[in-house]
Amino acid sequence: MRLRLMVGMLWVVGCAFAPVGAAESVAANRADSNRPDPVQASQSQSTAKAVATASAAWNIHSASGNYQGQGEGDPTDAKGASLRLIGPAQAKAGESGAASIRIDAAPLRGRRLRLSARLTVDAAPKGALLWIRADGADKKVLGFINSQRDPVAGEHASAARELLLDVPDAAEQLLFGLVLLEGGQAAATELRLVDEGRSATAQDVFDFAIEAIKDRALHRDRIDWGKTDVELRARLAAGSGASAAYPVLRELIGRLGDGHSFLMPPQATRDRAGTAKKTFEPVVKTLTGEIGYVAVPGFSGGDDAGRDAFARGIVERIAALAPSASAGWIVDLRGNSGGTMWPMLAGLRPLLGAGEIGGNVSAPGQPMRRWRPEQLMPNAATWPQPDLRAAKVAVLIGPRTSSSGEAVAIAFSGRARTRSFGQPSDGRSTSNETIALPDGGALLLTTAVFADRSGKLFGGRIAPDVAVRPATANPMRPIRRSRRRRRGWPPTNPARADAAVTRR
């Protein structure tokens, strides 16, 4: 809902401008590209760039009239522009202000533009974001993108943000700038609009993706390629923008029937590669009866340092509690919806041990590509950690255990003194390969099934060793009873070991 309100506000901002006049001139320049064209990356020749000069005044707008600000400089100049917005100390919910400018889109049609700036905020709990929009005739919105998924927010915060927009052929004008959400102060410095070269077309994206699918998809043999290729290509209009390829490719992915492959548009791809995201904070603690408990969330994105920090944090907390968890450990994966499996596996290394703990198999009879987390996260082998390979482990899974979460469960399959409890998993126990597309998007293509350390193949739902109803009256009673009666480990029913985590 908030996104819709903001889009509406930015449309009003665009309507507030007078028609393009002499103050906005257009200059055509030729320059070597700082970054290779995504379609012509192998070519070293320079690219002709059309750069529109934005010399008109910046417009400050808010529906409430409670925002003030100023802007100076030319965003198409090497020095860039700077903006400042000041909102009320106590803004109403949904109240926002914007600083914006517009330029003629004609010289930039069919080009890819990069809008970038460093955003700094003070006393801005909802934060600030960049936005850019392409309008056609009668101010019809043809393209719009913003950084709302990753705003710069807080009492005092500063970070760089950037957006990419492919300018439609029918675009008449471009509008872009800064938005401040629900009060505070925000500044944008080094704000630049740069022509990155020719935009990838729908044909470019389709050609690249379909060849990858033909060559690597797990279920590629299910498709009649001679018929399908011709049928789908016929739906692509000549010269259409890259986004037109996505609905066609999604239909093709659906026909594969793996239930796991998917596409990410360019901005979603950049967002995913940015700040690390967790479905919840990891939980490591001891339960009554000298039992260790670890709830591992889904984890995605981030850089090497962020992945190391996530994994090492779990390792260190397990190490600190190991002396008081002599009865064994519960590994709770019921809230793990997936992401990047390597930090999760590295975090559980004290329990899993080093070496091969599972793998991927691309087709029956093909060799297994073994999982060795220390190969992709070499620092994990250097962290001080206890050797808990002989510890008793109960693994909890359920319908929200998915994808990489299922990979973690499979890493415990075949481990000595280990059993799984709960309900069947989501059923995406397959490996996705990330394939970069020419427009900056990504195809996450299912190319293999998971296998445990013994070579047992998966590919669908993982059935627990012991099925358990979703809830029990006293989650710890089965554990205590098991220990009293000396039935061995793991206990027969450790479901709902931690009600707080279960409610996530």
VEXPATI-373600 format. One line per 3 residues: number of its first residue (from 1); their letters; for each residue x, y, z of C-alpha. Coordinates in steps of 0.02 Angstrom, whole numbers, plus 50000, padded with zeros to 5 digits. Each point is the difference from the previous one (the first is absolute). Layout:
NUM) A) X/Y/Z; ...
This chain:
1) MRL) 50000/50000/50000; 50140/50121/50045; 50083/49968/49831
4) RLM) 49839/50041/49909; 49981/50162/50097; 50178/50049/49961
7) VGM) 49982/49962/49814; 49844/50109/50001; 50094/50141/50086
10) LWV) 50142/49992/49875; 49874/50008/49857; 49933/50160/50077
13) VGC) 50178/50065/50012; 50019/49972/49813; 49837/50091/49963
16) AFA) 50063/50152/50097; 50131/50039/49868; 49979/50125/49861
19) PVG) 50031/49938/49821; 50180/49970/49950; 50075/50165/49944
22) AAE) 50162/50077/49943; 50074/49979/50174; 50016/49813/49965
25) SVA) 50117/49978/49854; 50056/49836/49925; 50180/49965/49952
28) ANR) 50059/49846/49907; 50174/49944/50050; 50111/49853/49958
31) ADS) 50100/49924/50142; 50080/49837/50046; 49887/49898/50112
34) NRP) 50060/49983/50179; 49910/49834/50011; 49980/49874/49859
37) DPV) 49833/49992/49911; 49913/49844/50070; 49965/49936/49825
40) QAS) 50162/50054/49917; 50120/49967/50144; 50123/49915/49885
43) QSQ) 50018/50151/49888; 50132/50129/50041; 49933/50137/49888
46) STA) 49932/50158/50080; 49813/50025/50016; 49907/50152/49939
49) KAV) 49912/50080/50147; 49861/50127/49997; 50004/50102/50159
52) ATA) 49860/50119/50043; 50052/50151/50102; 49887/50040/50147
55) SAA) 50016/50186/50033; 49824/50034/50063; 49969/50038/50183
58) WNI) 49965/49860/50121; 49820/49985/50057; 49958/49972/50184
61) HSA) 49829/49924/50029; 49895/49926/50140; 49814/49976/50009
64) SGN) 49997/50072/50177; 50113/50148/49963; 50104/49956/50153
67) YQG) 50162/49961/49907; 50134/50122/49948; 50159/49976/49902
70) QGE) 50116/50053/49863; 50099/49925/49858; 50148/50059/49900
73) GDP) 50114/49935/49865; 49975/49898/49843; 49978/49811/50024
76) TDA) 50062/49968/49823; 50164/50090/50038; 50152/49907/50068
79) KGA) 49988/50096/50164; 49819/49949/50022; 49865/50090/50097
82) SLR) 49955/50017/50183; 49830/50004/50085; 49936/50032/50174
85) LIG) 49827/49968/50073; 49936/50050/50173; 49837/49930/50064
88) PAQ) 49901/50025/50160; 50065/49926/50162; 49833/49914/50028
91) AKA) 49936/49948/49829; 49836/49911/49971; 50000/49819/49944
94) GES) 50026/49993/49813; 50050/50183/49987; 50146/50026/49881
97) GAA) 50095/50134/49906; 50095/49993/49836; 50134/50095/49906
100) SIR) 49996/49970/49814; 50053/50060/49828; 49956/49949/49824
103) IDA) 50092/49987/49835; 49954/49964/49820; 50000/49812/49971
106) APL) 50013/50005/49809; 50191/49988/49989; 50001/49857/50126
109) RGR) 49870/49884/49927; 50060/49821/49994; 50143/50040/50120
112) RLR) 50038/49936/50174; 50018/50135/50133; 50083/49986/50170
115) LSA) 49940/50119/50136; 50115/50000/50151; 50030/50105/50156
118) RLT) 50058/49993/50179; 49852/50022/50117; 50022/50067/50176
121) VDA) 49857/50013/50125; 49973/50069/50174; 49852/49960/50113
124) APK) 49917/49909/49855; 49926/49836/50064; 49918/49957/49834
127) GAL) 50146/50064/49899; 50036/50070/49828; 50009/49923/49828
130) LWI) 50041/50036/49818; 49873/49986/49860; 49993/50019/49812
133) RAD) 49852/49996/49881; 49975/50001/49811; 49840/50081/49935
136) GAD) 49923/49987/49828; 49867/50102/49915; 49868/50074/50117
139) KKV) 50117/49964/50147; 49966/49814/49989; 50125/49908/50112
142) LGF) 50103/49883/49891; 50136/49955/50124; 50026/50028/50186
145) INS) 50125/49937/50128; 50057/50053/50173; 50108/49941/50144
148) QRD) 49857/49977/50123; 50050/49821/50036; 50162/50064/50073
151) PVA) 49973/50176/50069; 50133/50093/50096; 49919/50025/50170
154) GEH) 50041/50034/50182; 50053/50132/50124; 50155/50029/49896
157) ASA) 50046/49892/49850; 50090/50017/49835; 50013/49879/49853
160) ARE) 50016/49998/49811; 49851/49949/49895; 49977/49977/49813
163) LLL) 49863/49955/49877; 49999/49941/49819; 49862/50044/49879
166) DVP) 49981/49948/49818; 49918/50147/49912; 49851/49945/49894
169) DAA) 49995/50051/49817; 49838/50096/50030; 50068/50101/50147
172) EQL) 49977/50189/49988; 50077/50057/50164; 50097/49933/50148
175) LFG) 49969/50052/50180; 50113/49953/50145; 50056/50055/50171
178) LVL) 49989/49969/50187; 49856/49954/50116; 49998/50021/50190
181) LEG) 49874/49890/50090; 49907/50060/50156; 50111/50142/50059
184) GQA) 50180/50029/50050; 50138/50066/49888; 50082/49926/49846
187) AAT) 50139/50051/49882; 50056/49927/49834; 50177/50039/49943
190) ELR) 50093/49950/49842; 49832/49968/49918; 50037/49949/49821
193) LVD) 49901/49937/49851; 50115/49903/49883; 49965/49921/49831
196) EGR) 50061/49820/50011; 49974/49959/49817; 49871/49908/49896
199) SAT) 49866/49912/50098; 49984/49813/49981; 49846/49954/49898
202) AQD) 49873/49865/50035; 50081/49897/49862; 50171/50016/50083
205) VFD) 49933/49938/50167; 49896/49861/49924; 50142/49934/49891
208) FAI) 50120/49994/50146; 49877/49920/50121; 49930/49867/49884
211) EAI) 50173/49937/49955; 50043/49983/50184; 49837/49907/50033
214) KDR) 50027/49882/49852; 50176/49962/50060; 49984/49991/50190
217) ALH) 49821/49982/50063; 49968/49845/50104; 49840/49961/49903
220) RDR) 50054/50064/49829; 49950/49834/49921; 49817/50036/50040
223) IDW) 49993/50138/49869; 49971/49979/49812; 50129/50132/49956
226) GKT) 49967/50008/49814; 49818/50046/50028; 50022/50101/50160
229) DVE) 50141/50110/49935; 49900/50056/49848; 49840/50024/50101
232) LRA) 50077/50109/50134; 50108/50105/49884; 49844/50048/49903
235) RLA) 49935/50089/50155; 50146/50121/50008; 49966/50162/49909
238) AGS) 50148/50063/49899; 50102/50128/50096; 49902/49978/50162
241) GAS) 50085/50037/50165; 50083/49867/50105; 49854/49989/50122
244) AAY) 49889/49930/49861; 50102/49839/50003; 49959/49962/50182
247) PVL) 49818/49942/49981; 50051/49888/49855; 50145/49925/50097
250) REL) 49890/49974/50154; 49882/49896/49893; 50147/49896/49940
253) IGR) 50061/49976/50178; 49826/49942/50049; 50006/49866/49866
256) LGD) 50161/49931/50075; 49898/49952/50152; 50142/50001/50126
259) GHS) 49906/50118/50118; 50160/50091/50048; 50070/50097/49851
262) FLM) 49956/50184/49992; 50048/50168/49924; 50055/50160/50087
265) PPQ) 49989/50168/49910; 50155/50112/50007; 49954/50103/50153
268) ATR) 49948/49846/50100; 50166/49920/49952; 50097/50150/50065
271) DRA) 49895/50006/50159; 50032/49815/50033; 50187/50022/49979
274) GTA) 50004/50146/50121; 49970/49996/50186; 49993/49827/50079
277) KKT) 49825/49947/50051; 49943/49875/50131; 49824/49934/50028
280) FEP) 50032/50021/50187; 50149/50014/50116; 50088/49835/50036
283) VVK) 49955/49924/50169; 50131/49902/50097; 49964/49952/50180
286) TLT) 49987/49858/50123; 49836/49918/50048; 49953/49909/50158
289) GEI) 50094/49837/50015; 50169/50055/49931; 49935/50006/49821
292) GYV) 50072/50123/49875; 49880/50086/49880; 50041/50087/49835
295) AVP) 49868/50081/49888; 50079/50044/49832; 49909/50130/49894
298) GFS) 49997/50019/49812; 50145/50110/49945; 50034/50087/49833
301) GGD) 50100/50140/49922; 50144/50093/50077; 50186/49998/49965
304) DAG) 50134/49880/50061; 50021/50095/50163; 49813/49995/50034
307) RDA) 49989/49814/49966; 50150/49966/50110; 49925/50105/50141
310) FAR) 49835/49903/49992; 50084/49829/50003; 50133/50043/50128
313) GIV) 49869/50072/50118; 49911/49831/50004; 50164/49904/50020
316) ERI) 50056/50108/50147; 49833/49984/50089; 50000/49811/49978
319) AAL) 50178/49994/50067; 49952/50103/50153; 49854/49885/50043
322) APS) 50079/49833/49955; 50058/49960/50179; 49822/50019/50066
325) ASA) 49918/49901/49858; 50064/49827/50043; 49834/49912/49960
328) GWI) 49999/50049/49816; 49938/50133/49881; 49839/50050/49912
331) VDL) 50024/50084/49829; 49838/50089/49956; 49976/50032/49814
334) RGN) 49811/50023/50002; 50013/50186/49964; 50142/49986/49873
337) SGG) 49929/50050/49831; 50167/49992/49910; 50119/50122/49919
340) TMW) 50187/49964/49997; 50041/49834/50081; 50187/50023/50026
343) PML) 49993/50121/50149; 49869/49888/50081; 50107/49844/49979
346) AGL) 50156/50092/50059; 49908/50057/50156; 49957/49819/50042
349) RPL) 50174/49936/49963; 50033/49950/50183; 49857/49874/49985
352) LGA) 50023/49952/49817; 50189/49989/49999; 50116/50039/49856
355) GEI) 50006/49912/49833; 49861/49937/49887; 49826/50016/50074
358) GGN) 49890/49983/49844; 49997/50054/49820; 49910/50037/49837
361) VSA) 49960/49875/49861; 49951/50072/49831; 49931/49839/49924
364) PGQ) 49985/49815/50044; 50168/49916/49983; 50096/50163/50005
367) PMR) 50134/50024/50134; 49956/50097/50156; 50071/50174/50021
370) RWR) 50044/49993/50184; 49960/50134/50128; 50151/50059/50096
373) PEQ) 49953/50166/50083; 50181/50043/50038; 50035/50009/49813
376) LMP) 49880/50146/49978; 50024/50071/50175; 50183/49963/50037
379) NAA) 50002/50105/50158; 49882/49876/50083; 50143/49876/50023
382) TWP) 50099/50128/50101; 49867/50043/50129; 50022/49923/50173
385) QPD) 49862/49873/50021; 49961/49841/50096; 49995/49831/49916
388) LRA) 49820/49943/50025; 49993/49871/49861; 49961/49865/50128
391) AKV) 49862/50101/50085; 49821/49939/49988; 49894/50110/49885
394) AVL) 49813/50017/49969; 49957/50099/49842; 49830/50085/49991
397) IGP) 49923/50030/49828; 49830/50052/49934; 49907/50074/49851
400) RTS) 50095/50165/50017; 50167/49912/49985; 50043/50037/49819
403) SSG) 50139/50004/49871; 50165/50035/50089; 49911/49962/50164
406) EAV) 49969/49827/49930; 50183/49990/49950; 50048/50027/50182
409) AIA) 49881/49861/50054; 50076/49884/49869; 50175/50041/50063
412) FSG) 49948/49914/50163; 49927/49850/49907; 50116/49852/50021
415) RAR) 50089/50081/50148; 50024/49880/50146; 49889/50020/50154
418) TRS) 49878/50112/49905; 49813/49991/49965; 49877/50124/49926
421) FGQ) 49828/50045/50069; 49852/50103/49945; 49903/50009/49836
424) PSD) 50053/49983/49818; 50099/50147/49931; 49947/50120/49862
427) GRS) 50067/49892/49858; 50134/50107/49917; 50148/49889/50041
430) TSN) 50083/50048/49837; 50148/50110/49954; 49976/50165/49910
433) ETI) 50139/50075/49895; 50001/50191/49984; 50020/50055/49819
436) ALP) 50028/50185/49967; 49891/50069/49859; 50051/50137/49876
439) DGG) 49884/50130/50077; 50070/49978/50176; 49865/49880/50056
442) ALL) 50029/49820/50049; 49933/49828/49960; 50006/49883/50148
445) LTT) 49991/49834/49910; 49976/49830/50081; 50143/49893/49935
448) AVF) 50019/49858/50127; 49923/49906/50146; 50073/49990/50175
451) ADR) 50081/49842/50065; 50056/49956/50175; 50174/49942/50050
454) SGK) 49955/49819/49962; 49942/50041/49824; 49812/49991/50033
457) LFG) 49910/50113/49875; 49862/50122/50045; 49916/50129/49886
460) GRI) 49830/50013/50085; 49931/50006/50176; 50110/49934/50139
463) APD) 49905/49882/50114; 50057/50005/50183; 50056/49841/50085
466) VAV) 49861/50026/50127; 49840/50090/49951; 49935/50120/50132
469) RPA) 49838/50098/50012; 50019/50190/49987; 49981/50027/50188
472) TAN) 50019/49908/50166; 49937/50051/50171; 50172/49991/50080
475) PMR) 50141/50009/49873; 50135/49945/50122; 49908/49851/50074
478) PIR) 50053/49876/49863; 50182/50049/50023; 49994/49977/50188
481) RSR) 49905/49837/49986; 50124/49935/49873; 50146/50038/50113
484) RRR) 49915/49925/50155; 49956/49838/49911; 50170/49990/49916
487) RGW) 49927/49967/49830; 50153/50075/49921; 50020/50153/49895
490) PPT) 49923/50090/49914; 49837/50016/50098; 49842/49938/49918
493) NPA) 49914/50168/49986; 50095/50164/50027; 49873/50101/49901
496) RAD) 49966/50179/50054; 50157/50008/50105; 49989/50188/50001
499) AAV) 49828/50077/49986; 50071/50172/49968; 50092/49943/49844
502) TRR) 49850/49897/49944; 49892/50156/49993; 50118/50087/49878
